[in-house]
Amino acid sequence: MLKHASLHLVLVALWSLSCCRLDAQDAVPVREIGSRRELFIDKYLVERLNNATLKLHEPTKTPRPLSPLIGAYVTVIKDDALFRAVYRSYDSAYKGEQYDGNPGEMTCYSESRDGHEWTQPKLGIVEINGSRENNVILRAAPFSTNFSPFLDDRPGVPTEQRFKATAGLSDHAVKHAQKTKPSEAVGVKGGLYTFVSPDCVHWKQLSSEPAITLTEFAFDSQNVSFWSPVESQFVCYFRSWQNGLRSISRSTSTDFVTWSKPVALAPNLPGEHLYTSQTHPYFRAPHIYVTLPTRFHPGRGDSTDILFMTARGNASYDRTFREAFIRPGLDPARWGNRSNYAALNVVPTSPTEMSIYHVGGGDRFVLRTDGFASLHAGADTGELVTRPLRFTGKELVINYSTSAGGSVRVEVQDESGKPIPGFTLADSRNLVGDAIEQPVSWKKGSDLSSLAGQTVRLKLVMQEADLFALQFRQ
């Protein structure tokens, strides 16, 4: 009897141990969001949805300006009150062979005060057809084919390196350019080179050798780089080929000189070509990388559209939304070969609006601030329960929109899901309206400082409403 009892205790102990291990494995990770702004562009905060969905929003095309931004592989940079644009253009006097890195390609510069109307300053830097009265900042094969800069606005960055850029082509493409016209691309090798500038206009080549290389065919597109505050390093996303598909790879650097071995990311769905990545930190939440790749359909007349993807630091790309973000639309020209590209960087053009530039046609698309996607509820009441999270600050602020008959209410729960007294749904103020930054309050006010640093959950109950973002702040 004692022997059987001992065996029973051993089995119970083993079962309990296995359950503990299972519980530990199944434990939901706590999201340490601090005072970061979090957007509903993925399921990072989502544990449970009931009659609510994550909804991708379609950008709206604005009226065409008198002087639009037109070019290829465009980069738009918001530099204080000035919008700067760098892009590829073409010398119409060049009648030679068309190929990546050909001598007819030029890198040009435009600027704007409102992000709508653009001017092309006469810079006097590069002579084109006997004149320096132009806005050309670089004419150097093969770099002018895909020269793409960024603003490095960290404190302490040397003034002469405030802007940085990458440019270059594969070894195969460079050799073709050199063979076609031996006087061009002299001494250049395959890979991405680095450049620096104090003003985004006057550029100096930083690396004498390729900083990023890949033995396979690569770089034949706009390759983008930036300083990542969340990773504390420079990051470059560039065109590569994987399994016969145009795709994306990544390399990193702590000094913009020595770069890591490229890592293939392969965010493609089966049979999907991604022509560009346009990956960049979102300006209001730089820990989130927004990606606007062009999806290429070689079996459909080489038609294209623009997707929306995201990444969080060095994590893989998130494909919560697999449908097109910007469709070709009613203009027949947008259904032609390779006719839909987004410029690099989504930029703020008013406190309530952000802009996406459509390369080639001079169009500008707008969304409400933070408005890529939302947590959406229709006429029937919808609910979200978040994963456990910890925050800093004393106030919860949301970016939201309701109909006149809609509403948003917020409950704060403990880690187990039990409503915290004073912050229950019954205590929550019924929010009706539309605001980019709306403080949430309860009967006793909006002060959440007593809960800062604790593990809590949020429960949101919504009707005819969209929630775009939330943030805890002081």
C-alpha positions in Angstrom: 0.0 0.0 0.0 2.8 2.4 1.0 4.6 1.5 -2.3 1.5 2.3 -4.3 1.1 5.6 -2.4 4.7 6.6 -3.1 4.3 5.8 -6.8 1.1 8.0 -6.8 3.0 10.9 -5.2 5.8 10.6 -7.8 3.3 10.6 -10.7 1.4 13.6 -9.2 4.7 15.5 -8.8 5.7 14.7 -12.4 2.3 15.8 -13.7 2.5 19.0 -11.7 6.0 19.7 -13.0 4.9 19.1 -16.6 1.9 21.4 -16.1 4.2 24.1 -14.7 6.4 23.8 -17.7 3.4 23.9 -20.0 2.1 27.0 -18.3 5.5 28.7 -18.5 5.7 27.9 -22.2 2.1 29.1 -22.8 2.6 32.3 -20.7 1.7 35.4 -22.7 4.8 37.7 -22.9 4.4 41.1 -21.2 4.6 44.0 -23.6 7.0 46.6 -22.2 5.6 49.6 -24.0 6.8 52.3 -21.6 5.6 55.6 -23.1 6.0 54.5 -26.7 3.2 55.2 -29.2 1.7 51.9 -30.4 -0.2 51.7 -33.7 -2.7 49.0 -34.7 -0.7 48.0 -37.7 -0.1 44.4 -36.4 -1.2 42.1 -33.6 1.6 43.2 -31.2 -0.9 44.3 -28.5 -3.8 42.0 -29.5 -4.6 39.0 -27.4 -8.3 38.6 -28.1 -10.7 40.2 -30.5 -14.5 39.9 -30.4 -16.5 41.3 -33.3 -13.6 43.7 -34.1 -10.9 43.6 -36.7 -7.7 45.2 -37.8 -8.5 47.2 -40.9 -6.1 48.6 -43.5 -7.0 52.1 -44.6 -6.7 53.4 -48.2 -4.8 56.6 -48.8 -6.6 59.4 -50.5 -5.1 61.1 -53.6 -4.9 64.9 -53.4 -5.4 67.4 -56.2 -2.4 67.6 -58.5 -0.1 70.5 -57.7 1.1 73.1 -60.2 4.7 71.9 -59.7 4.6 68.3 -58.6 7.4 66.1 -57.4 8.3 63.8 -60.4 11.2 61.4 -60.6 12.4 57.8 -60.1 13.5 56.2 -56.8 12.4 59.3 -54.9 13.5 59.9 -51.3 11.5 62.6 -49.3 13.1 64.0 -46.1 11.4 66.3 -43.7 14.2 68.5 -42.3 12.6 70.9 -39.8 10.4 73.2 -41.9 11.8 72.1 -45.2 10.9 69.1 -47.4 13.9 67.8 -49.4 13.6 65.4 -52.3 16.3 63.4 -54.0 15.5 61.4 -57.1 16.7 60.0 -60.4 16.1 61.9 -63.5 17.4 61.6 -67.1 19.3 63.6 -69.6 17.2 63.8 -72.7 20.3 64.4 -74.8 21.6 60.9 -74.0 20.7 58.6 -76.9 22.8 55.6 -75.9 21.8 52.1 -74.6 19.4 52.0 -71.8 20.6 50.0 -68.8 21.0 50.3 -65.0 23.8 52.7 -64.4 23.9 54.2 -67.9 25.5 57.7 -68.4 22.1 59.4 -69.0 21.0 58.9 -65.4 21.3 61.9 -63.0 20.6 62.5 -59.4 18.5 65.6 -58.8 17.3 67.7 -55.9 14.0 69.5 -55.2 12.6 71.2 -52.2 9.2 72.4 -50.8 7.9 74.4 -47.9 4.5 72.7 -47.7 5.1 69.2 -49.1 2.8 70.0 -52.0 4.4 72.5 -54.4 8.0 71.7 -55.3 10.8 73.9 -56.7 14.0 72.9 -58.5 16.8 75.3 -57.3 19.6 76.1 -59.7 22.5 74.7 -57.8 25.5 75.1 -60.2 27.1 71.8 -59.2 27.1 69.6 -62.3 27.4 70.7 -65.9 24.7 69.2 -68.1 24.9 69.9 -71.8 27.1 73.0 -71.3 25.2 74.5 -68.4 25.2 74.4 -64.6 21.9 76.1 -64.3 20.1 73.0 -63.1 19.2 71.0 -60.0 21.5 68.1 -60.6 23.6 67.0 -57.6 25.3 63.9 -59.0 26.0 62.4 -62.4 28.2 59.4 -61.8 27.5 56.0 -63.2 26.4 53.7 -61.7 25.5 55.6 -58.5 23.0 58.0 -60.1 20.7 55.0 -60.8 19.6 54.5 -57.2 21.2 57.2 -55.0 19.1 57.2 -51.8 19.9 59.4 -48.8 18.6 59.8 -45.2 18.9 62.4 -42.4 21.1 61.4 -39.5 19.9 63.9 -36.9 21.4 62.3 -33.8 23.1 64.8 -31.4 26.9 64.9 -31.9 26.9 63.8 -35.6 29.5 65.7 -37.5 28.0 68.5 -39.5 29.6 67.3 -42.7 27.9 63.9 -42.2 24.4 65.1 -41.3 23.1 63.4 -44.4 24.2 59.9 -45.5 23.4 57.8 -48.5 24.0 54.5 -50.3 24.1 53.7 -54.0 25.5 51.0 -56.3 24.7 48.0 -58.4 25.6 44.4 -58.6 28.9 43.2 -60.0 27.2 42.0 -63.1 25.5 45.3 -63.8 28.7 47.3 -63.1 30.7 45.2 -65.5 28.0 45.6 -68.1 28.2 49.4 -67.7 32.0 49.4 -67.9 32.0 47.2 -71.0 29.3 49.4 -72.7 31.1 52.6 -72.0 34.7 52.1 -70.7 35.0 55.8 -69.6 32.2 55.4 -67.1 32.3 53.7 -63.7 36.0 53.5 -63.8 37.3 51.5 -60.8 33.8 50.8 -59.4 33.0 47.4 -58.2 29.7 45.6 -57.5 28.0 46.5 -54.2 26.7 49.5 -52.3 28.9 52.4 -51.6 28.4 55.1 -48.9 28.2 58.9 -49.2 27.9 61.8 -46.8 26.8 65.4 -47.0 26.2 68.5 -44.8 23.2 69.7 -46.7 21.8 66.9 -48.9 23.1 68.8 -51.9 26.9 68.6 -51.8 28.0 65.0 -51.5 31.3 63.2 -50.9 31.9 59.5 -51.4 32.8 57.9 -48.0 33.8 54.4 -49.0 36.4 53.7 -51.6 35.3 50.1 -51.8 31.8 48.6 -51.6 30.5 48.7 -48.1 27.8 46.0 -48.7 28.4 43.2 -51.1 26.5 40.1 -52.3 27.8 37.5 -54.7 24.3 36.9 -56.1 22.6 39.5 -58.4 21.3 42.3 -56.2 20.9 46.0 -55.6 19.0 46.7 -58.9 16.5 48.9 -57.2 16.2 51.6 -54.6 18.2 50.4 -51.6 17.4 52.2 -48.4 19.3 52.9 -45.1 18.7 54.8 -41.9 19.9 55.1 -38.3 17.6 52.9 -36.1 17.2 54.3 -32.6 15.6 51.1 -31.4 18.5 49.0 -32.6 21.2 51.6 -32.0 22.8 50.9 -35.4 22.5 51.7 -39.0 20.3 49.5 -41.1 20.2 48.9 -44.8 17.4 47.1 -46.6 18.2 46.3 -50.2 17.0 44.4 -53.3 18.0 40.8 -53.5 16.8 37.7 -55.4 15.5 34.6 -53.6 14.1 31.5 -55.2 13.7 33.4 -58.5 11.7 36.2 -56.9 12.6 39.9 -56.3 12.9 40.2 -52.6 14.6 42.0 -49.7 17.8 41.5 -47.6 19.3 43.4 -44.8 22.7 44.5 -43.4 23.6 46.5 -40.3 26.5 48.7 -39.2 27.5 50.6 -36.0 29.6 53.2 -37.9 28.3 53.3 -41.5 31.7 52.0 -42.6 31.8 48.3 -41.7 28.7 46.4 -42.5 27.4 42.9 -41.5 27.0 40.0 -43.8 23.6 40.4 -45.5 20.6 38.4 -44.2 17.8 37.4 -46.5 14.4 38.3 -45.1 12.1 36.7 -47.7 8.8 38.4 -46.8 7.3 37.3 -50.2 4.1 35.3 -50.4 4.2 32.5 -52.9 5.0 33.8 -56.4 5.2 37.4 -55.2 7.8 39.8 -56.5 8.7 42.8 -54.3 10.3 45.4 -56.4 11.3 47.9 -53.7 11.1 47.9 -49.9 10.9 51.6 -48.9 11.5 50.5 -45.3 11.9 53.4 -42.8 11.1 54.2 -39.2 7.7 55.8 -38.7 8.2 59.4 -37.6 5.9 59.2 -34.6 6.9 55.7 -33.5 10.5 55.0 -34.7 10.5 51.5 -33.2 8.1 50.6 -36.0 9.4 50.3 -39.5 6.9 51.1 -42.2 7.4 49.4 -45.5 5.7 50.3 -48.8 7.0 47.8 -51.3 5.9 47.7 -55.0 4.4 44.3 -55.8 5.3 43.3 -59.3 3.0 41.0 -61.4 5.1 39.7 -64.4 2.2 37.5 -65.6 -0.3 40.4 -65.7 1.3 42.8 -68.2 4.0 43.6 -65.6 1.4 45.6 -63.6 2.2 46.8 -60.1 0.6 48.0 -56.9 1.9 49.1 -53.5 1.7 47.0 -50.3 1.9 47.9 -46.6 4.1 45.9 -44.4 5.8 46.6 -41.0 8.7 45.4 -38.9 9.7 45.9 -35.3 13.4 46.4 -35.1 15.3 43.4 -36.4 12.2 41.2 -36.4 10.8 39.7 -39.5 8.4 41.6 -41.7 4.8 41.4 -40.5 2.2 40.7 -43.2 -1.0 41.3 -41.2 -2.4 43.0 -44.3 -1.7 41.1 -47.5 -4.0 43.1 -49.9 -2.9 46.1 -51.9 -2.5 49.4 -50.0 -2.5 51.7 -53.0 -4.2 50.3 -56.2 -3.4 51.4 -59.7 -6.8 53.1 -59.9 -8.8 54.6 -62.8 -5.8 56.1 -64.7 -4.9 53.7 -67.5 -1.2 54.8 -67.2 -1.0 53.3 -63.8 -1.7 49.9 -65.2 1.4 49.9 -67.4 4.7 48.3 -66.9 6.2 49.2 -63.5 4.0 52.2 -63.0 3.4 52.3 -59.2 6.1 53.1 -56.7 6.0 54.9 -53.4 8.7 57.4 -52.5 10.9 56.6 -49.5 9.5 58.0 -46.2 6.0 58.9 -45.1 6.2 62.5 -43.9 3.9 64.8 -41.8 2.4 67.6 -43.9 0.1 68.9 -41.2 -0.6 68.1 -37.5 -3.4 65.8 -38.7 -2.1 64.6 -42.0 0.8 62.6 -43.4 1.8 62.2 -47.0 2.9 59.4 -49.3 4.4 60.4 -52.7 3.6 58.4 -55.8 6.7 58.2 -57.9 6.6 59.1 -61.6 3.1 60.6 -61.9 3.6 63.4 -59.4 0.7 62.3 -57.2 0.5 62.7 -53.5 -1.6 60.5 -51.2 -2.6 61.4 -47.7 -3.8 59.6 -44.5 -4.8 60.9 -41.1 -1.8 60.9 -38.7 -1.1 57.3 -37.6 -3.9 56.2 -39.9 -2.3 53.3 -41.8 -4.6 50.9 -40.1 -7.0 50.7 -37.2 -8.8 48.5 -34.7 -12.3 48.7 -36.2 -15.7 48.0 -34.9 -18.9 48.4 -36.9 -22.6 48.8 -35.8 -22.3 45.8 -33.5 -20.3 46.3 -30.4 -16.7 45.1 -30.7 -14.1 44.3 -28.1 -10.3 44.1 -27.8 -8.4 42.6 -24.8 -4.7 43.4 -25.0 -1.8 41.2 -24.0 -0.4 42.0 -20.6 1.6 45.2 -20.7 3.6 47.6 -18.6 3.7 51.3 -19.1 5.3 54.5 -17.8 3.4 57.8 -17.5 0.2 58.9 -15.9 -2.3 59.3 -18.8 -3.6 57.2 -21.7 -4.0 59.1 -25.0 -5.7 57.6 -28.0 -6.0 58.5 -31.7 -9.6 57.6 -32.6 -12.6 58.3 -34.7 -16.3 57.4 -34.2 -19.6 58.1 -36.0 -22.1 60.4 -34.3 -23.7 57.2 -32.9 -20.5 55.4 -32.1 -18.3 55.3 -29.0 -15.1 54.0 -27.3 -14.7 53.0 -23.7 -11.6 51.7 -22.0 -11.2 49.4 -19.0 -7.9 48.7 -17.2 -7.6 45.2 -15.9 -5.0 43.4 -13.8 -2.8 40.7 -15.3 -5.5 38.0 -14.7 -8.2 40.0 -16.5 -10.0 41.3 -13.4 -11.2 44.9 -13.8 -9.3 47.3 -11.5 -11.6 49.4 -9.3 -12.0 52.9 -10.5 -10.9 52.0 -14.1 -13.8 49.7 -15.1 -16.0 50.0 -18.1 -18.7 51.4 -15.8 -16.3 54.1 -14.7 -15.1 54.9 -18.2 -16.0 58.1 -19.9 -17.9 57.4 -23.2 -15.7 58.8 -26.0 -17.6 60.1 -29.0 -15.8 62.1 -31.7 -12.6 62.3 -33.7 -9.2 63.3 -32.4 -5.5 62.6 -33.0 -4.7 62.8 -29.3 -7.6 62.2 -26.9 -7.0 61.6 -23.2 -9.0 58.7 -21.8 -10.7 59.4 -18.4 -12.8 57.6 -15.8 -15.2 59.0 -13.2 -12.3 59.8 -10.9 -10.2 61.4 -13.7 -7.4 60.4 -16.1 -4.5 59.8 -13.7 -3.0 56.3 -14.1 0.2 56.9 -12.3 -0.7 54.5 -9.5 -0.7 51.7 -12.1 2.6 52.6 -13.9 5.1 49.8 -13.8 2.5 47.2 -13.0 1.4 44.4 -15.3 -2.1 45.3 -16.7 -4.3 44.7 -19.6 -6.6 47.1 -21.5 -10.1 46.2 -22.6 -11.6 48.4 -25.3 -15.3 48.3 -26.1 -16.2 50.1 -29.3 -19.1 50.7 -31.6 -18.9 52.4 -35.1 -15.3 53.4 -34.3 -11.7 53.2 -35.3 -8.7 53.2 -33.0 -5.5 54.1 -34.7 -3.0 54.4 -31.9 -2.5 54.7 -28.2 0.2 56.0 -25.9 0.8 56.4 -22.2 2.5 59.7 -21.4 3.2 62.2 -18.6 
